[in-house]
Amino acid sequence: MIPEDFAEKITFNRTWDLLSHRWKFYVVYLLGERPLRFGELRRLCAAVSRVTLTGYLRQLEQEGFISCRKLSEPALFAEYALTDLGRSALPLVRQLIAWGDGAD
């Protein structure tokens, strides 16, 4: 039997997963400005390894926050953009960043 609050728990878990991984959070923030290629994201997230960034991008894509568009075959170039779900999270991401900036 599925608990009554099952849907709420899924929503909470999705939100918490995004907020608890700083690089996933930051990628959503960066893609809020415009779609970016992997190389651009890599430069903007220089402190994270290539493998870790790739993993986070795949997770965000699987979770529905971002989409990946292959720009060439084989997939040497890809562009990442926010999906509707990712765009819906953007106001929260921006508010939390503004709140954090004001906490200094």
DORO-478227 format. One record per residue (C-alpha): residue number from 1; residue in one letter; chain; x, y, z. Coordinates in pm, 1 decimal, always signed. Example, Ala and Ser with C-alpha at 12.3 -4.5 7.8 and 13.67 -1.06 7.14 Angstrom:
BEGIN
+-----+-----+-------+----------+----------+----------+
!   n ! res ! chain !       c1 !       c2 !       c3 !
+-----+-----+-------+----------+----------+----------+
!   1 !   a !     A !  +1230.0 !   -450.0 !   +780.0 !
!   2 !   s !     A !  +1367.0 !   -106.0 !   +714.0 !
+-----+-----+-------+----------+----------+----------+
***
This chain:
BEGIN
+-----+-----+-------+----------+----------+----------+
!   n ! res ! chain !       c1 !       c2 !       c3 !
+-----+-----+-------+----------+----------+----------+
!   1 !   m !     A !     +0.0 !     +0.0 !     +0.0 !
!   2 !   i !     A !   +128.1 !   +347.3 !    -93.5 !
!   3 !   p !     A !   +133.4 !   +601.1 !   +193.1 !
!   4 !   e !     A !    -91.4 !   +906.9 !   +155.4 !
!   5 !   d !     A !   +204.0 !  +1145.6 !   +164.0 !
!   6 !   f !     A !   +402.8 !   +951.9 !    -99.1 !
!   7 !   a !     A !   +377.2 !  +1227.6 !   -365.0 !
!   8 !   e !     A !   +482.6 !  +1492.2 !   -112.9 !
!   9 !   k !     A !   +786.0 !  +1285.0 !    -15.0 !
!  10 !   i !     A !   +887.9 !  +1248.0 !   -379.5 !
!  11 !   t !     A !   +858.6 !  +1625.0 !   -429.9 !
!  12 !   f !     A !  +1057.3 !  +1693.1 !   -113.6 !
!  13 !   n !     A !  +1325.3 !  +1441.8 !   -212.1 !
!  14 !   r !     A !  +1362.3 !  +1596.9 !   -558.7 !
!  15 !   t !     A !  +1393.6 !  +1944.6 !   -408.1 !
!  16 !   w !     A !  +1635.5 !  +1832.6 !   -138.0 !
!  17 !   d !     A !  +1850.3 !  +1646.4 !   -391.6 !
!  18 !   l !     A !  +1887.3 !  +1961.2 !   -601.1 !
!  19 !   l !     A !  +1963.9 !  +2185.8 !   -303.9 !
!  20 !   s !     A !  +2199.7 !  +1946.9 !   -127.6 !
!  21 !   h !     A !  +2444.9 !  +1917.8 !   -418.2 !
!  22 !   r !     A !  +2610.8 !  +2253.7 !   -464.9 !
!  23 !   w !     A !  +2726.1 !  +2180.6 !   -818.5 !
!  24 !   k !     A !  +2382.7 !  +2069.7 !   -935.5 !
!  25 !   f !     A !  +2238.9 !  +2382.7 !   -776.0 !
!  26 !   y !     A !  +2506.5 !  +2597.1 !   -944.1 !
!  27 !   v !     A !  +2453.2 !  +2435.1 !  -1285.7 !
!  28 !   v !     A !  +2081.2 !  +2516.3 !  -1269.1 !
!  29 !   y !     A !  +2174.8 !  +2874.6 !  -1177.9 !
!  30 !   l !     A !  +2422.3 !  +2903.4 !  -1467.4 !
!  31 !   l !     A !  +2182.2 !  +2756.2 !  -1721.2 !
!  32 !   g !     A !  +1923.2 !  +3009.5 !  -1606.4 !
!  33 !   e !     A !  +2116.7 !  +3270.8 !  -1801.6 !
!  34 !   r !     A !  +2138.5 !  +3077.7 !  -2129.6 !
!  35 !   p !     A !  +2210.3 !  +2730.7 !  -2269.3 !
!  36 !   l !     A !  +2577.0 !  +2635.5 !  -2234.2 !
!  37 !   r !     A !  +2809.8 !  +2382.9 !  -2391.3 !
!  38 !   f !     A !  +2999.0 !  +2138.6 !  -2172.8 !
!  39 !   g !     A !  +3325.9 !  +2330.0 !  -2217.3 !
!  40 !   e !     A !  +3163.4 !  +2651.6 !  -2098.0 !
!  41 !   l !     A !  +3017.2 !  +2477.3 !  -1794.6 !
!  42 !   r !     A !  +3355.0 !  +2317.9 !  -1725.1 !
!  43 !   r !     A !  +3525.1 !  +2659.1 !  -1721.3 !
!  44 !   l !     A !  +3256.8 !  +2808.5 !  -1496.6 !
!  45 !   c !     A !  +3278.0 !  +2509.6 !  -1259.0 !
!  46 !   a !     A !  +3657.5 !  +2484.2 !  -1264.1 !
!  47 !   a !     A !  +3677.7 !  +2348.2 !   -907.9 !
!  48 !   v !     A !  +3484.1 !  +2032.6 !   -996.7 !
!  49 !   s !     A !  +3641.5 !  +1748.3 !  -1191.8 !
!  50 !   r !     A !  +3530.2 !  +1668.8 !  -1545.4 !
!  51 !   v !     A !  +3399.7 !  +1326.7 !  -1434.5 !
!  52 !   t !     A !  +3201.1 !  +1471.6 !  -1143.1 !
!  53 !   l !     A !  +3050.8 !  +1746.7 !  -1359.3 !
!  54 !   t !     A !  +2952.3 !  +1490.2 !  -1622.5 !
!  55 !   g !     A !  +2784.8 !  +1280.8 !  -1353.0 !
!  56 !   y !     A !  +2589.6 !  +1576.4 !  -1219.0 !
!  57 !   l !     A !  +2478.6 !  +1675.6 !  -1568.8 !
!  58 !   r !     A !  +2353.4 !  +1322.6 !  -1631.8 !
!  59 !   q !     A !  +2167.2 !  +1322.4 !  -1299.3 !
!  60 !   l !     A !  +2006.0 !  +1658.8 !  -1372.0 !
!  61 !   e !     A !  +1901.6 !  +1531.3 !  -1714.3 !
!  62 !   q !     A !  +1756.8 !  +1208.8 !  -1568.5 !
!  63 !   e !     A !  +1571.3 !  +1409.7 !  -1302.7 !
!  64 !   g !     A !  +1422.4 !  +1632.4 !  -1572.9 !
!  65 !   f !     A !  +1587.9 !  +1961.7 !  -1473.9 !
!  66 !   i !     A !  +1800.5 !  +1997.8 !  -1787.9 !
!  67 !   s !     A !  +1809.9 !  +1873.8 !  -2144.8 !
!  68 !   c !     A !  +2112.3 !  +1786.3 !  -2353.8 !
!  69 !   r !     A !  +2114.0 !  +1857.7 !  -2726.0 !
!  70 !   k !     A !  +2386.5 !  +1692.1 !  -2932.1 !
!  71 !   l !     A !  +2534.6 !  +1944.9 !  -3173.3 !
!  72 !   s !     A !  +2740.1 !  +1698.4 !  -3377.4 !
!  73 !   e !     A !  +2784.6 !  +1328.7 !  -3447.9 !
!  74 !   p !     A !  +2960.2 !  +1164.1 !  -3287.4 !
!  75 !   a !     A !  +2851.6 !  +1362.6 !  -2984.5 !
!  76 !   l !     A !  +3163.9 !  +1575.4 !  -2954.5 !
!  77 !   f !     A !  +2963.9 !  +1886.0 !  -2877.4 !
!  78 !   a !     A !  +2653.4 !  +1910.6 !  -2663.3 !
!  79 !   e !     A !  +2451.9 !  +2202.3 !  -2536.0 !
!  80 !   y !     A !  +2272.9 !  +2194.7 !  -2202.4 !
!  81 !   a !     A !  +1958.5 !  +2394.0 !  -2128.4 !
!  82 !   l !     A !  +1695.8 !  +2409.7 !  -1857.1 !
!  83 !   t !     A !  +1370.8 !  +2222.8 !  -1912.3 !
!  84 !   d !     A !  +1036.5 !  +2357.0 !  -1791.7 !
!  85 !   l !     A !  +1103.0 !  +2186.8 !  -1457.5 !
!  86 !   g !     A !  +1447.7 !  +2345.7 !  -1436.3 !
!  87 !   r !     A !  +1306.5 !  +2688.2 !  -1520.1 !
!  88 !   s !     A !  +1042.0 !  +2642.1 !  -1251.1 !
!  89 !   a !     A !  +1321.6 !  +2584.9 !   -994.5 !
!  90 !   l !     A !  +1514.0 !  +2894.1 !  -1104.4 !
!  91 !   p !     A !  +1326.5 !  +3153.1 !   -891.8 !
!  92 !   l !     A !  +1395.1 !  +2943.7 !   -580.9 !
!  93 !   v !     A !  +1761.1 !  +2904.3 !   -674.7 !
!  94 !   r !     A !  +1797.3 !  +3279.7 !   -730.3 !
!  95 !   q !     A !  +1616.6 !  +3363.2 !   -404.7 !
!  96 !   l !     A !  +1841.1 !  +3130.1 !   -207.5 !
!  97 !   i !     A !  +2151.5 !  +3284.1 !   -364.2 !
!  98 !   a !     A !  +2025.5 !  +3635.7 !   -282.5 !
!  99 !   w !     A !  +1946.1 !  +3523.2 !    +71.9 !
! 100 !   g !     A !  +2295.2 !  +3374.4 !   +106.4 !
! 101 !   d !     A !  +2455.1 !  +3693.6 !    -26.8 !
! 102 !   g !     A !  +2265.8 !  +3895.6 !   +234.8 !
! 103 !   a !     A !  +2378.0 !  +3668.9 !   +517.6 !
! 104 !   d !     A !  +2735.0 !  +3804.5 !   +510.9 !
+-----+-----+-------+----------+----------+----------+
***
